[in-house]
Amino acid sequence: MPTGYFSLILHAHLPFVRHPEYPEFLEEDWLYEAITEVYLPLLFVFSNLHRAGAAPRLAMNVSPPLCEMLADPLLQSRYTRHIENLLALAEKEVTRSRDEAPEFLAAAEMYRESLGAALDLWNNAYGRNIVRGFRELQDAGVLEIITCGATHGFLPLISTQEARRAQIEIATTNYRKHFGRMPRGIWLPECAYEPGIEQYLGDAGIEYFIADTHAILYGEPRPRYGVYAPVRCPNGVAVFARDMETSQQVWSSVTGYPGDPAYREFYRDLGWDAPLEYIRPHLHADGERRHLGLKYHRISGRDVPQPDKLPYEPAIARQRTAEHATHFVGERINQARRLRETFDGRPPLVTSPYDAELFGHWWYEGVQFLDFVYRNLHWNQDEIVAIAPGDFLDSGTPIQTQQPSQSSWGAEGYFKVWLNENNSWMYPHQQAAELRMTNLANRYYHEPPDRLTHRALNQMARELLLAQSSDWAFQIYQGTTVEYAMRRFRSHVRRFTALADEIESGQVNEERLSEIEHRDNIFAELDYRSYRSR
Amino acid sequence: MRFFAPGSSEQLPIPAVAPAISVEQTAIVRDKLVALSTDEPLPETYAGDQVRLLVQSPYKLFLYWSHARDPFAPLRRAFGDAAAARYRTTLRFVDVEAGAESLFEASPARNHWFYVRPDRLYRAEVGLFATGRPFIRLLTSAEVRTPRASVSALTDDAPQFNVSPPEFARVLNEAGYASDALEVTLEAADRDTDDETTREIARRLTGLEAPAADSGLLAEMRALLAALAFGVSLERLRGLVSPILAQWLEQVVAAHHEVVDSAHLLEILRATLALELEYDELLSPEDAEAMRRATRFVWGASDVQLPSKLPRIWMPSMTEGALSRLARRREN
């Protein structure tokens, strides 16, 4: 029996951003950057670990909007253009730094090589559809892929049972489309839970969900093993909750690993540092500066001003990553020993959920860190075993029954990020749409609609789902891309309302419906009857 | 040449870069959805009455409402314009289990934030009210329970999962919930002293007799002391506690403002329970703010609550290992 178990859970999600009405669109870059810096590297590393016999095991959520974007031919085509353009810049950069700034040459060569490898993986290993890569890793026993809310809707702030159920049902249907099976687990959007949500999960055949620490610590009755074992809700759905110690080690830029002076500085970027004329061929047609992902400086120190940051040295950063991974695994062993003593010999489970995009995008060396962690876990020790939550459930270990407490993983632990003075105006619109959707779904459940109305009802459901994305309220709270978030929310509500008005008046405008379908083409398989009352 | 594919620690041969593949160029399409563009305001109201009470936190609820029709019209028809003009749209907010209710003037924005307490059931009603007249209820929200903001008092009946307060305090402490661990440690001490420990600590801290306490109020006092020990100010706590404790805090602030602080409390905890708080790992407010700012970036990361509860408490009952670690840390 090991001293303890370790379960890494990655949450890969981006809101559905796809603008066919424009030849290029700034916010689509979120996806392209994540493919290059996060998803391809993760696939590559875990495939390699698997091939090398390191038996990596973890759970990963690839959210439904992300799956839909990754499988979308238009976005695939645009990403190809994006990375080819970036690679051309990286090649140019090797020459420039060799001639003019040799202190940046190592980083420039690193970018040329890693972007070349990324393009090779994209085209040749995955045929431009990396959902396939995730699916293969699941089939190989590396990943336990879990689902999420259909559009990452914040479930406690969705007003009707039907609309909450639809977020789950549409997500699991979409999961089956992409992964060819049903999900065992779900990442509740923002880890937001309130009692009762487990009913929808249980009805959808989901065995477990991920929650924040105090969902279990403040649950009733008191959890014997804290967050170091799952609990089961009264209906049998299991809950795995976040361990703060590992969270802080990886998440915090102040006290965690990512703040190390040797690591790459996030905010210094060639897109802002280079002369405009030099980078113009690699910008969008509007010529506006933006992050390009080629960053040549290291953090250097917490108090070092941006202009004084030192050149990034990949070899030193790599060494530091290896040291941090060794430290991380050592700390897991110490933590497991302490906890096991407290638990009278029962091995604890440390559940460590993170946004996948922390690794590679925010913390550039993060994927490499995971690589070293899993190599250490497999070859350098025998006290900690990496598992996925489903493995723990399969082990037959007795699990306490508890009613978890209302919670989220957002700032202060509840719902403030998604409901506050700046974004509360959204909910009357969203929640009115939720009611209206179910009214129409009920009406046309009993009275089959004509083909055009059927299409309009399905599109209404898509618009509602897109409006419900918690990303919009989050961005408004954060003060980042507020204008875009507000426009997206409003446009989906307006499209929903217009379609509902047309259906109710019996006059669906087919040309406009086709245009809306063309733009908001998420979930081709969707059936509006998911919203009916049951 | 060395090559490390993205993110990998494994050295690999350099792959041939795939030939560039021509990319579909999307033409700019005319925006056919201008009529549904985003600049147009969303509807002010929707068909039908709407009222919803939403949870933000254990301490705050949000209410919004709208009326399908002018709520004053029936009033004017029944009583005439002059009498109807004396009425105002008013909110009645009900603490369901306590049976207490309060009235609030409604905002023209048709929403309201209520300050509440954890783990309690509330309901809001929207209606019309004139002084000296009964409240006319028009809309009633569903009843909403605020989240718990501390650990449950209940333990599992099954022996396998039953956890004693000292054991639970250790589990909380390991999880980084040191404030809750302190609270449960006080609970354990109360259990051994006929509920006297918390009251005694409160007495030593304030110089005032603590109010007579049933089990609920005593639990709240423990939470209050734990929060004070971790640096939450009295000012802030006054807004979060029950009326009886709030009143007591008023007296405390009036009588002993300077001495009621976390440092003094820590001395008392050391003397009473031999407890130690590991302050050296506490983030300063500046660090916490820096951490919050630094984790803001354009996309891809949630504003996740980070362990502001990093500190640990060390109890005499803790394992030898824990105590020796503390000793080592002090030596260093």
Interface residues (C-beta under 8 A of the other chain):
Chain A: L14 P20 E21 Y22 P23 W30 E33 A34 T36 E37 V38 L40 P41 L42 F44 V45 N48 A52 L74 S77 R78 T80 R81 E84 L87 M110 E113 S114 G116 A117 A118 L119 D120 L121 W122 N123 N124 P156 L157 S159 E190 E194 D212 T213 H214 L217 Y218 G219 E220 P221 R222 P223 R224 Y225 G226 V227 Y228 D243 M244 E245 S247 Q248 W251 S252 S253 V254 T255 G259 F266 H291 R302 R318 T321 A322 Q335 R337 R338 L339 E341 T342 D355 E357 L358 F359 G360 H361 W362 G366 V367 Q368 L370 D371 F372 R375 P398 Q400 Q402 S405 Q406 S407 W409 G410 A411 E412 G413 Y414 F415 K416 V417 L419 N420 E421 S424 Y427 P428 H429 Q431 A432 L435 R436 F474 Y477 Q478 T480 T481 M486 R487 R488 R490 S491 V493 R494 R495 T497 A498 E511 R512 E515 I516 R519
Chain B: M1 F3 F4 A5 P6 G7 S8 S9 E10 I14 P15 A16 V17 A18 A20 I21 V23 E24 Q25 T26 A27 I28 V29 D31 K32 L33 A35 L36 S37 T38 E40 L42 P43 Y46 G48 Q50 R52 L54 V55 Q56 S57 P58 K60 F62 Y64 S66 N111 W113 R145 P147 R148 A149 S150 V151 S152 L154 T155 D156 D157 A158 Q160 F161 N162 V163 E167 F168 R170 V171 L172 E174 A175 G176 Y177 D180 L283 D287 A290 M291 R292 A294 T295 R296 F297 V298 W299 G300 A301 S302 D303 V304 Q305 L306 P307 K309 L310 T319 G321 A322
